[in-house]
Amino acid sequence: MGREVSLIARRCERAVVTAYRELRQHGTADLAAFQACTVLYRIHHPEASQAEARRLVAEWIDHHVVRGSSAPTPGCACG
């Protein structure tokens, strides 16, 4: 887990993926973990709409957690 997460370039993306994994490991339900990560993303990007935050968080979780990919993602513009 640690090595894969450390390859994520964006701090917001790394924070979201790490938080999601840790919340799920500690028994937090999927939807609650997703919602918490959406809030976390908006802390990093207060200018983002709720819809944009949900879309990016869902893409990052799918990419890094579900698919287990360490390849770069399109993500946000904060790069």
C-alpha positions in Angstrom: 0.0 0.0 0.0 2.6 2.6 1.0 4.7 2.4 -2.1 1.8 2.6 -4.5 0.3 5.6 -2.7 3.7 7.4 -2.6 3.8 7.3 -6.4 0.8 9.6 -6.6 2.0 13.1 -7.5 -0.9 15.3 -6.4 -1.1 15.9 -2.7 -4.9 16.0 -2.8 -5.1 12.7 -4.7 -2.7 11.0 -2.4 -4.6 12.3 0.7 -7.9 11.1 -0.8 -6.7 7.6 -1.7 -4.8 7.2 1.6 -7.8 8.3 3.7 -10.2 6.1 1.8 -8.0 3.0 2.3 -7.5 3.7 6.0 -11.2 4.4 6.6 -12.2 1.2 4.9 -9.5 -0.8 6.8 -10.9 0.5 10.0 -14.4 -0.7 9.2 -16.0 2.5 7.7 -18.7 1.7 5.2 -17.9 2.4 1.6 -20.4 5.3 1.2 -19.3 7.0 4.4 -15.6 6.7 3.4 -16.4 8.1 -0.1 -18.3 11.0 1.5 -15.5 11.8 3.9 -13.0 11.8 1.0 -15.2 14.1 -1.0 -15.1 16.5 1.9 -11.3 16.1 2.2 -10.9 16.9 -1.5 -13.0 20.1 -1.1 -10.7 21.1 1.8 -7.8 20.9 -0.7 -9.9 22.6 -3.4 -12.6 24.8 -1.9 -13.3 26.2 -5.4 -14.5 22.8 -6.6 -18.2 22.0 -6.8 -19.7 19.1 -5.0 -20.2 17.3 -8.3 -16.6 17.8 -9.4 -15.3 16.6 -6.1 -17.5 13.4 -6.2 -16.4 12.7 -9.8 -12.7 13.0 -9.1 -12.9 11.1 -5.8 -14.8 8.3 -7.6 -12.3 8.2 -10.4 -9.3 8.1 -8.0 -10.8 5.4 -5.8 -11.7 3.3 -8.9 -8.2 3.8 -10.4 -6.0 3.3 -7.4 -8.1 1.1 -5.0 -10.5 -0.9 -7.2 -8.2 -1.4 -10.2 -4.9 -1.3 -8.2 -3.2 0.9 -10.8 -0.3 3.1 -10.0 -0.3 4.8 -13.4 -1.0 8.6 -13.4 -4.6 9.8 -13.6 -6.0 12.9 -15.4 -7.1 14.2 -12.0 -7.3 17.9 -11.1 -5.2 20.8 -12.3 -3.2 21.3 -9.2 -0.6 18.7 -10.3 
